Amino acid sequence: MAQNAQPNGTNIALGLADAATVKFYYDHKSHWVADNVNKIIATVPGSFQSEIGCSGDWQADCLRSWLQDTDGDGVYTFSTTAIPAGNYEGKVAINEGWDLNYGQGGAVGGANYAFTVANSGDKVDFSWDSTSKVLSITAAAPPPPPASPVALVGSLQDEAGCAGDWDPACAASELPQDATDGIYQKAFDLPAGDFEYKVALNDSWDLNYGAGAAQNGANIPLSLAAAANVKFYFDPVSHWVTSNKTAAIATAVGSFQGEVGCPGDWQPDCLKSWLQDIDGDGVYVYSTTALPAGA
């Protein structure tokens, strides 16, 4: 990595008029290469730092809140989704210490900036203009996946109230999106029999998902020895399509669920922490970066 975090990029020039101790930095995530002569080493210490992995708050030397200028335009930025809901304060510190710091309005030693995170998992963007010395902080929920009509399609549609099977425009077999967890889901009373299904979006076959969460994937088989109430699910993020007869519907429940967007903790019906077996190997997984430090 070299100039402006580019692979195979140009070399970075370093000119020293006198002998000096130079500290070099490399971020393996952003691939930014910097030094404290060519660049300003700026961090955002604040009351939120322990939530993003620092050993405590107000730590100017914790580079988990390192402001980086990867494109060389003089604006240093840092973003995170790991700060839980709450009210916080922060400011900008230079060279991993408090000797030089900037607060509100870019004032040296100025007042802290205050900001609020409305929901755990919201993206917080910090942007510091190295010319004006002003820090901007914005916190907003990530945009949800675009809401689309999601229809359960297959050889079971006439049993679900449609005029015929394999009709992506049939409203009777649409799966409504849950307002809390964002998962499309609905239960249907089906008779005994062997069926196949998948989902189609936007009332057409242009975008559809089947087995293995694959676009244009294979149909998913469903065999019912007796009449049953079957609930179907579609995750618009992972694109997993399943039912409670095709797979186990498992959630990870615990004291952390409020942090990942559930209305509260210990809620087995909140699919924000849905364990999914997309590849069908019997191992169900769920991952998140939204949990703050804690037990």
N, C-alpha and C positions, 0 to 999 in steps of 0.2 A: 504494500500500500504506500501511496505517496501523496503528492499535492491534492488537496480537496477530497481526500478519502477515496481516490480513484485507483482501482487495480491497474498495475503497470503504468501509473501516472508519472508525471514529471517529477524530478527531484526537487526537494525543498531547499532553497538557498538560506544560508545562515551567515550573516556578516557580523563580526565582533570587532569593535574598535580597540578594545582592551581585553585582557584575559578575564574570564568570567566563569561562574558556575551556572551551567545551563541545565534545566530540568526538561526532560522529554516525556511525552505522553502518547499512548496509543489506546484507543477504545476498540475492543474486538467486535462490538456490536455495530457501531456506526462506521468503523474503520478510519476514524479521524486520527491523523498524526499531527502533533503540535508540540511546540516548545514555548517556554515562558519569555522568549525574546521576540519571536515573530508574532505571537498571539497573546491575547489577554487570557489568563487562566481565571475564569469566573465561575463561581458556584452560587446556588440559591440555598443558603441555610435558612431554616425556619422551623416552625412548630410541627411540621408534617414529616420531617426527615426520618424519624424512627419508623414511620408507616411504610416507607419505601426501601427499608433495609439498612439504613445507617444505625450505628450503635446507640444513637441518641439524637436529640433535636439540637438545633442551632450549632451545627458542626460545619464550620467553613471548610474544613479539610476533607469532608466526605464527598467523593466524586460521584456518588449515585445521583446527585442533583447538579451535575456538571453542565454548564451552558457551553454549547459548541457552535462554532462558526464554520461548518463544513464547506460552505460554498464561497467563503471569503468575502462576503458582502458587508461585514462589520456588524451584523445582527447575530447575536448568540442565542441559541434556543435549547430548550429541554422540555420533554413531554413525558407524562406518565398517566397510567390508568389505575395505579395502585393506592391512591389516597382515598380512604373511606369517607363517607359523608361526614361533614362537620365544618367548623369555622377554623381558619388557620391564618398565620402570618408568615411573612418571609421578606428577604431583601437580597441584595447582591454583595458578595464578598470577593475580593481579589487576592490571587496568589495563596489560596488555601489558608488565609488568616484574616484577622479582624482589623489589621492596621489601616486598610483602605476598604471602605464599604459604602454602598450607595442605597439610599432609601427613597421615599416618595419624592417624585419630581426630579430624580437624579441627584439629589442633594447628598454631599459627602456626610456620612454618619446620620442621614435623615431617618425619619420615622419609618417603621415597618409598613409594608403593604399588607392589607387584609384581603382575604378572599374566602369564598364559600364553595364547597363541593356539595351539590344537592343530593347526588346519589352515588353510592359506592360503585366504582367502575367507570364513572364519568372521566373523560379525557381532560387533563389539565395541561395547558400549554403556557410555558414561561418564555418570554421573548425580551431580550435585553439589547437596546441600541447602544453600542459602545461609543457613539458620538454624543448623544444627548444624555447618556447614562440612565435613561428611564427604562424601568422594567414594566412589561405588560403581562398580566395574568388573566387567562380566560379558562373557565371550566364549563364544560357542556357535555351532555349525554351523547354518546356516539350515535350516528344516524341508524335507525333500525333498518333491517333488510326491507326492501320495498314490498309493500303489501300487494299481493297479487291473488286473484282467484286461484285457489288450489283445489283441484277436483280429484277425488279418488276415482280412478278409471279401471275398468276390468270386466271380467265375466260375471261379476257380482252386482253390476250397476242396476239391472232391472229389479233385483231383489232389494236394492237400496232406495227404490222409488223413481228410477229413471225410466224413460220410454224404451231404452235399449242399452246394450252394453257398449263399452269402449267409446264412450261419448265424452270428450273433454269439456264440452260446453253445458253439461247437465248440472243445473244448480242444486238438485236434490242430493247429489253426492259430494258437494263441496265441503271441505274441512275448514271450519272457522278458526281464526288465529286467536289464541288465548292472550288476553290483554296483559297478563302478568309475566308469563314466561316466554311469549313469542312463538310457541309451538302450535302448529296447525293440528287440530285433533277433533275427532268426533266418533261416537259409537253408533253402530247400526245393528239391527236385529236381522240375522241371516239364517237361512235354513241349512240343514246338513248338505254337504256336497263338496266337490273339489273345484276350487276357484283359482284365478290369477288376478293380480292387481299391480298398480304402480300409481304415480300421481302425475298430473299434467297441469301446467300453469297457464294463466291468461286465456282460458277457454279454447286452447288449441294444442296441437301436437308439437309445436315449434320448440317448446321447452318442457321436457318431461324427465322424471327420475325413477329409476327402478332399483333392482337388487344392487347391494354394495354402494348405495348412494351415487351411482353412476348416472350421468346424463345419457339419455337414450338407453339406459341399462335394461337388463333382462326383466321379464315379468317375475313377480314374487308369488310363489305358490301358497295357497291356503286350503287346508283340508279340515273340514268340520265333520266329526262323526255324528254330531247331533246339533240341532238348532242352538244358536248361541248369540249373545250380545257381544259384538267384537268392536273394540276401539282401535282406530287407526291414528297414526302419528306421522307428521312430516316436520323435520327441522330445516328451516330455510337457510341456516348457516352451514351445517354439515351435509345437508341434503339427504339425510337418512330417512327412509320410508319403512315403516314397520307397523305391526299390530300387536295387541296383547295375546294373540294366539300364535304369532310368528316368532316372537322373541319375548324374553323377560323384560318387563318395564321396571327398571331399577333406578333409584335415585340415591345420591349420597346426601344424607340428612345429618344435620349437626348444628353446633353453635356458631358456625361460620356462614350460614345461608343468608342472613341479613346483609352480609358484606358483599355477596355476589348478585344481589338484586331481588331476592325473595322478600315478601312483605315482612317476614320474621324468620326466626330460627326453628329448627326441628319440624320442618314442613315436608312430609313425604310427597305431597302433591305438587310441589314447586319444581318444575322441570328445568329451572336455571342450573340445577346440578344433576342433570340427567346423565346416567351412565349408558353409553352407547356401544353396541357391538356391530360396527359398520362392516367389518370384513367377515363376520359370521364365524369367528374362531372360538366363540364361547367366552371371550374375555371382554368385559365391559369397561370402558374408560371414560373419564371426565377430567379435564384440565382447566385451570384458571390462573390468571396472574393478579386477580383482584383482592386476594387476601392480605390484609396488613399483618405486620408482625404480631405474634401472640400465640397462645396455647389453646 
